[in-house]
Every structure is written in C-alpha cells, then in structure tokens.
Amino acid sequence: MNINLNDDEIMGNEKTFLKRRSNGMMLSDNDIEVLKNNGINYLDYHNLSELLFKITEVLEENDNELLEEISIKLGEYNYYNYTNK
C-alpha cells in the first residue's frame, strides 16, 4: 500500500494531533488557534473542566461552530479520561 501525501496534507494532519501542553492539557494546534480567536488563553486554566466552563460561557454569548466542536471533543476527552466509571 503506497500512501502519497503532500506537504499541506501532512501539516494539516499535524495541526490536529493532540499534544500535551505545558499546563498538562491535551490540545491540538487547531484547538489552540480557535480558542485564541475567541479570546480564550488555555494557559489561564488548570484543567479541562475549567477550560470547558469558560468555553461554555463564550458560547452562550456567541454562536461559533468551531468552538462548539472543540467543546464537544474536549468534553468527551475529559469524560473518558478523567471520570471514574
């Protein structure tokens, strides 16, 4: 199987990979960009629950599809990784 990717496809995929950030949160470069575009600095929060609370506050004021998608993704990640089941 031969997979041919151009540089744009590789960079696009790299921007969606989750990376552990300096505050311990797992966020992609795209997540950070969308947060920044909505006035949210992820470094101001100590955990995903705090960040999700802030995202919810912003979404109540402004309808933003990309931010909504991040909220859902981070909410699921938070649930499956940090909730005792």
N, C-alpha and C positions, 0 to 999 in steps of 0.2 A: 504494500500500500504506500503510495507516494503522495505526500501532502505538500502542496506548494502554497506558501503564504507570502504576501508581500509585506514590506515594512509597515505600512499603515495598519494592516490586519494584526501584525504582531504587537505594535504599540497599542492598538485598541484593546486587545486581549489583556495586555499587561496592565492597563489602566483599570481593569475590572477585577484584578486579583485582590483578595483580601490580604492586608499586611498588618502585622502587629505594630501599632504606633507607640510613641514614647509614653503615652498615658495608659498603655495596655489594651486599648480598644482595637478591634479588628475592623479596619475600614479600607476601602479601595481608594485609589486616587480620584476616581469619578465621584465617589461619595463625598470626599473632602471638598471637591470643586463645587458640587451642588450645595453643600452646607455653607460654604463660603459665600456663594452667590445669594444666599438667603440670610446673610448676616449672622451665621452660627459658626463660632470657633470651637471645634471639637475639643481643643485643649483646655477649655474652660470647665469641662465636665470630667468627673472621676470614674464614671461607669456608663454603660449603655442605657440604663434606666433613666439616669439624669438627662442624658442626651435626648432620649426618646420623649421625655416630658417637654423639653424645650422645642423639639420638632413639632409636637402636637400643638403647643401654644402658637407657633408661627403658622401652622396650617389652619388654625381657627381664624386667623386674620387674613390669610392669603391662600387662594387655591393654587397649588403648584403640583403638577402631576409627577415631576421628577422627585420632588421632596416626599411626596406621598409614597412613591415606590421605595425610596430609601427607608422610610418609616416602617413599611411592611417588612422589608428584608431584614432590617436590624431588629425589629420586634420578634421575628421568627428565630433569628440567630440567638437573641437574648433568651428566649424561651427554651430552645433546645439545648443550649449550652450552660445556662445558669439557673434553671429551675429544677428543684428536686421533684422527681416524678415517682 
